[in-house]
């Protein structure tokens, strides 16, 4: 296809730009992020998100979904680049890169744009440091039919390659918002919303707790958990049984166990 | 302390040996694995597992738990090495290594050694490829008071640094077994045991399903799920609601959601 540009050199400026998107600082400056793999890019396309720039490996297998993606990108005025697998490896940082990657503009993550009535359930991550946990929480949000994920305070970058990968496409379908706690709490209190913390202090059992929509489930930092004053500001503190030596679950696991319990309470028809 | 050996060179054979343990092939040949961080090593010690070799960074903060660990290792005839942070970084592959790491002999993972009556609940992972998922599943096993994790077919290495790290110490407290499916199924059928698959086919809702102890919850490969004939061989197929675009959860998440549901059925007193 004549519209494809072929790039074979590692020092090409476009290759340098693409590689730079693996770095948080550059993503922020450019307002762009990278997603890789035909499945993820197809999820994006079906959710109405097209990459501005599509990079494909030469010698990849033909696939009708890839052809459709390419056509849509070109029709929307985007750019399509062909390159070698070695260069794609450098771009994605993977030994066996999937045959395609795309560059997307970052989404608006302002709290103001979030419609709390859009879903009965929301996940909230506070100072979450592991991008894989953020991606997995987005994926769980999709599975429980949540509205999205709200990131409080200093979280890992949800637009990192690791987070986007772990989200399995949910980065394109779930709402994502970022806020400081002292911005989030007034926003929450300005409308209906139940704030629920996973907690070990003065908590009720998570099973059968009085969840109410719209329900915001807050999971704290992987090592420190949620600050005590945040917990105290919550409407409900629930505890998950811990029967072993450890006193905590993986953060994404805790979020999912709570989310499925809340789902059963808020949408009993989902359990049929 | 006179019993500490100081190593300052990257080319020292002990450093080379330690670095080699980051590689699956070398771990297998040596029958040894690496665990890092004072918290993990203290968990090991409290579970009666001491490293044969303890490596500490020079200039680390003193800590009574580290002193206790060192004393126990020496008393048990183990070796203690001091080295620079730069070398510890090379050994653990981390930019900011925790100030201590230890070498442990791999545990016996034969199915024959497993006492199914020891716990009401077991997790089973089939062809799980992500070591982080294996570690997280071990951590969940600990949390629900499961007996341990059984790895079927070609799984990632549970003794990899990533799996050990994600287990948060559960690698030292949970039983771990490895088997092929055609070895596992006869073993299971030779005694009491309910085999439960997370499934989309002919399944009942996971909530309120008739779980029975000892209950073995099987989670399949991250991409392909469980093979159909494995599913058919299970006593119970349960389905977790999927309300979004995707048709699956992260494997460790699915395991935890099922494990907590089964726990509530099998040990209702745990929910108090």
Interface residues (C-beta under 8 A of the other chain):
Chain A: X43 X46 X47 X132 X136 X139 X140 X141 X142 X143 X144 X145 X166 X168 X169 X170 X173 X205 X207 X240 X241 X242 X243 X244 X245 X246 X248 X249 X250 X252 X253 X256 X257 X260 X263 X264 X267 X270 X271 X272
Chain B: X43 X46 X47 X132 X136 X139 X140 X141 X142 X143 X144 X145 X166 X168 X169 X170 X173 X205 X207 X240 X241 X242 X243 X244 X245 X246 X248 X249 X250 X252 X253 X256 X257 X260 X263 X264 X267 X270 X271 X272
